[in-house]
Amino acid sequence: MDIKEARKHFPILQDPAYIYFDNAATSQRPSQVINAVKGFYENCNANPLRGLYEWSIKATEAYEDARGRVAAHFGIEDEGELIFVRNATEALNLVAYSYGMDNVGEGDEVVVSIMEHHSNILPWQMVCEKKGAILKYLECDDEGVISDRELEEKITSRTKIVAMGQVSNVLGVSNPVKKAAGLVHAHGGVIVVDGAQGAPHKLTDVKALDADFYAFSGHKMLGPMGIGGLYGRRELLEEMQPFLRGGEMIEYVTRQSATYAELPHKFEAGTVNASDAAGLSAAVDFLDGIGFAAIEEQELKITKILLERMGRMDHVHVYGSSDPAKHSGIVTFNIDGCHPHDVASVLDGEHIAVRAGHHCAQPLMEFMQEKFSMEYRATARASVYFYNTEEEAERFCDVLSKVRGWLGYGA
């Protein structure tokens, strides 16, 4: 599918006056995804996995068909290794509670990168606090790169878990996941990958990535809000206790005990989100129809424009690599004298949506404030996706060049 043709499938993007540059927070949805969710409710709205009547059977088929389609997208051959959850945050908490609490002990170490989203920090803080383990951080350089030396020094025989984002939601840098995986596996530990920012932009095969666990959110990759996934190696999932207990995740219950259902249903308690699973299936169909080579090419075109023009603006500071190919469509910046919240508000007045604040990455913000002498422990962030255009990038830069003056700080 041609990129320009693809944009026509997004109802919300048909207003040419509005520029949406907050794709790292959530993507927009094409009509195919919206229709898939709508179609579920119109054609087979019943509780999946429970009823023996036609609508319930159709609902079950829609849900399991979606699992198969999404699993194939991520190179998962065993569909039992894909668990549907609400989002990457829930997936990471599932791993922390169901794997971390039983496999991390006093004096053990959990290693995370300084660039992690809070969703991949807070669960490990909890595990370490409760189990008496040590939480260690992989530091990065000015461009967000974690060196081989840093990995080799921090990942040791005491490391039980490495938790690492595939792509930073602030700097856009791709992390050395496979290198970290090899090191932690050599010591008998596991790697947990937060793929929330990687999955929308990169064709990801979880087996090729050498991930033990891989979490992603559907809403960042064209899918509905409220659906995401966790990949886990079967041998690990089989040994883990359920994260939630209740309906549909059991095989048999007595007054005093229970046995649990087979994978993946052991981890999918209660009424499942079948409608949004159908939407997520449509989303990966759409992404695969475009192709990730075309997606990355379009994002690179736009990122080049942003970095080149913003680099020529006095008082504008862009963080991360100078190479547009190393940003995954994320351009994080500040303007001298201007709080990022004010920058975002001014841009909103011009119908341009960006994100401002700490981006749920406060340890990284603290690191950046010290490293770059930032005025505030916050930044503004423009994040693009394949449906954004070069014309939008040019208009964004035109407006951005005037923001400091509009806020009263001169040109």
ChimeraX attribute file (.defattr): number of C-alpha atoms within 10 A of each C-alpha:
attribute: neighborCount
match mode: 1-to-1
recipient: residues
	/A:1	12
	/A:2	10
	/A:3	16
	/A:4	12
	/A:5	10
	/A:6	16
	/A:7	17
	/A:8	14
	/A:9	17
	/A:10	17
	/A:11	13
	/A:12	15
	/A:13	18
	/A:14	11
	/A:15	8
	/A:16	9
	/A:17	10
	/A:18	15
	/A:19	23
	/A:20	21
	/A:21	25
	/A:22	20
	/A:23	26
	/A:24	27
	/A:25	15
	/A:26	19
	/A:27	23
	/A:28	21
	/A:29	22
	/A:30	21
	/A:31	16
	/A:32	18
	/A:33	26
	/A:34	21
	/A:35	15
	/A:36	20
	/A:37	21
	/A:38	16
	/A:39	15
	/A:40	21
	/A:41	14
	/A:42	10
	/A:43	11
	/A:44	19
	/A:45	16
	/A:46	19
	/A:47	17
	/A:48	23
	/A:49	18
	/A:50	14
	/A:51	14
	/A:52	10
	/A:53	9
	/A:54	11
	/A:55	16
	/A:56	18
	/A:57	18
	/A:58	21
	/A:59	25
	/A:60	21
	/A:61	16
	/A:62	20
	/A:63	23
	/A:64	18
	/A:65	15
	/A:66	23
	/A:67	25
	/A:68	18
	/A:69	19
	/A:70	24
	/A:71	23
	/A:72	15
	/A:73	20
	/A:74	19
	/A:75	14
	/A:76	20
	/A:77	13
	/A:78	13
	/A:79	18
	/A:80	20
	/A:81	23
	/A:82	28
	/A:83	22
	/A:84	28
	/A:85	25
	/A:86	21
	/A:87	21
	/A:88	25
	/A:89	22
	/A:90	22
	/A:91	26
	/A:92	27
	/A:93	19
	/A:94	22
	/A:95	24
	/A:96	25
	/A:97	19
	/A:98	19
	/A:99	20
	/A:100	22
	/A:101	17
	/A:102	14
	/A:103	16
	/A:104	24
	/A:105	17
	/A:106	12
	/A:107	14
	/A:108	18
	/A:109	24
	/A:110	27
	/A:111	24
	/A:112	24
	/A:113	23
	/A:114	23
	/A:115	31
	/A:116	26
	/A:117	24
	/A:118	15
	/A:119	17
	/A:120	25
	/A:121	22
	/A:122	16
	/A:123	20
	/A:124	28
	/A:125	16
	/A:126	18
	/A:127	23
	/A:128	23
	/A:129	13
	/A:130	13
	/A:131	18
	/A:132	15
	/A:133	22
	/A:134	20
	/A:135	21
	/A:136	16
	/A:137	19
	/A:138	19
	/A:139	18
	/A:140	17
	/A:141	10
	/A:142	13
	/A:143	16
	/A:144	23
	/A:145	17
	/A:146	20
	/A:147	14
	/A:148	11
	/A:149	8
	/A:150	13
	/A:151	20
	/A:152	13
	/A:153	9
	/A:154	19
	/A:155	26
	/A:156	17
	/A:157	15
	/A:158	18
	/A:159	25
	/A:160	23
	/A:161	27
	/A:162	28
	/A:163	25
	/A:164	28
	/A:165	26
	/A:166	27
	/A:167	28
	/A:168	27
	/A:169	28
	/A:170	30
	/A:171	25
	/A:172	27
	/A:173	25
	/A:174	19
	/A:175	21
	/A:176	18
	/A:177	20
	/A:178	15
	/A:179	14
	/A:180	22
	/A:181	24
	/A:182	16
	/A:183	20
	/A:184	24
	/A:185	19
	/A:186	13
	/A:187	14
	/A:188	14
	/A:189	23
	/A:190	24
	/A:191	26
	/A:192	25
	/A:193	29
	/A:194	29
	/A:195	24
	/A:196	29
	/A:197	26
	/A:198	24
	/A:199	22
	/A:200	26
	/A:201	21
	/A:202	17
	/A:203	18
	/A:204	17
	/A:205	16
	/A:206	21
	/A:207	16
	/A:208	10
	/A:209	16
	/A:210	19
	/A:211	23
	/A:212	21
	/A:213	25
	/A:214	31
	/A:215	30
	/A:216	29
	/A:217	31
	/A:218	29
	/A:219	28
	/A:220	24
	/A:221	27
	/A:222	26
	/A:223	30
	/A:224	27
	/A:225	18
	/A:226	14
	/A:227	25
	/A:228	29
	/A:229	29
	/A:230	25
	/A:231	28
	/A:232	23
	/A:233	18
	/A:234	17
	/A:235	10
	/A:236	13
	/A:237	23
	/A:238	15
	/A:239	11
	/A:240	20
	/A:241	17
	/A:242	23
	/A:243	18
	/A:244	14
	/A:245	15
	/A:246	13
	/A:247	13
	/A:248	19
	/A:249	22
	/A:250	19
	/A:251	13
	/A:252	10
	/A:253	10
	/A:254	7
	/A:255	5
	/A:256	5
	/A:257	7
	/A:258	11
	/A:259	12
	/A:260	18
	/A:261	16
	/A:262	13
	/A:263	17
	/A:264	20
	/A:265	21
	/A:266	25
	/A:267	26
	/A:268	23
	/A:269	17
	/A:270	13
	/A:271	14
	/A:272	21
	/A:273	18
	/A:274	26
	/A:275	22
	/A:276	27
	/A:277	31
	/A:278	30
	/A:279	29
	/A:280	31
	/A:281	24
	/A:282	26
	/A:283	26
	/A:284	23
	/A:285	17
	/A:286	20
	/A:287	21
	/A:288	15
	/A:289	12
	/A:290	17
	/A:291	16
	/A:292	17
	/A:293	12
	/A:294	15
	/A:295	20
	/A:296	18
	/A:297	13
	/A:298	20
	/A:299	25
	/A:300	22
	/A:301	17
	/A:302	23
	/A:303	27
	/A:304	19
	/A:305	17
	/A:306	22
	/A:307	18
	/A:308	13
	/A:309	16
	/A:310	20
	/A:311	14
	/A:312	11
	/A:313	15
	/A:314	12
	/A:315	16
	/A:316	17
	/A:317	18
	/A:318	20
	/A:319	22
	/A:320	22
	/A:321	18
	/A:322	14
	/A:323	12
	/A:324	22
	/A:325	17
	/A:326	19
	/A:327	28
	/A:328	27
	/A:329	30
	/A:330	30
	/A:331	25
	/A:332	23
	/A:333	20
	/A:334	22
	/A:335	22
	/A:336	14
	/A:337	13
	/A:338	18
	/A:339	19
	/A:340	24
	/A:341	16
	/A:342	15
	/A:343	22
	/A:344	23
	/A:345	16
	/A:346	20
	/A:347	18
	/A:348	15
	/A:349	9
	/A:350	15
	/A:351	15
	/A:352	22
	/A:353	22
	/A:354	25
	/A:355	22
	/A:356	22
	/A:357	18
	/A:358	20
	/A:359	19
	/A:360	15
	/A:361	21
	/A:362	18
	/A:363	19
	/A:364	24
	/A:365	22
	/A:366	16
	/A:367	18
	/A:368	19
	/A:369	16
	/A:370	12
	/A:371	11
	/A:372	11
	/A:373	10
	/A:374	18
	/A:375	15
	/A:376	17
	/A:377	19
	/A:378	24
	/A:379	28
	/A:380	24
	/A:381	29
	/A:382	25
	/A:383	29
	/A:384	27
	/A:385	26
	/A:386	25
	/A:387	21
	/A:388	21
	/A:389	18
	/A:390	17
	/A:391	12
	/A:392	19
	/A:393	21
	/A:394	15
	/A:395	12
	/A:396	20
	/A:397	19
	/A:398	13
	/A:399	13
	/A:400	23
	/A:401	19
	/A:402	14
	/A:403	21
	/A:404	21
	/A:405	11
	/A:406	13
	/A:407	15
	/A:408	10
	/A:409	11
	/A:410	9
	/A:411	13
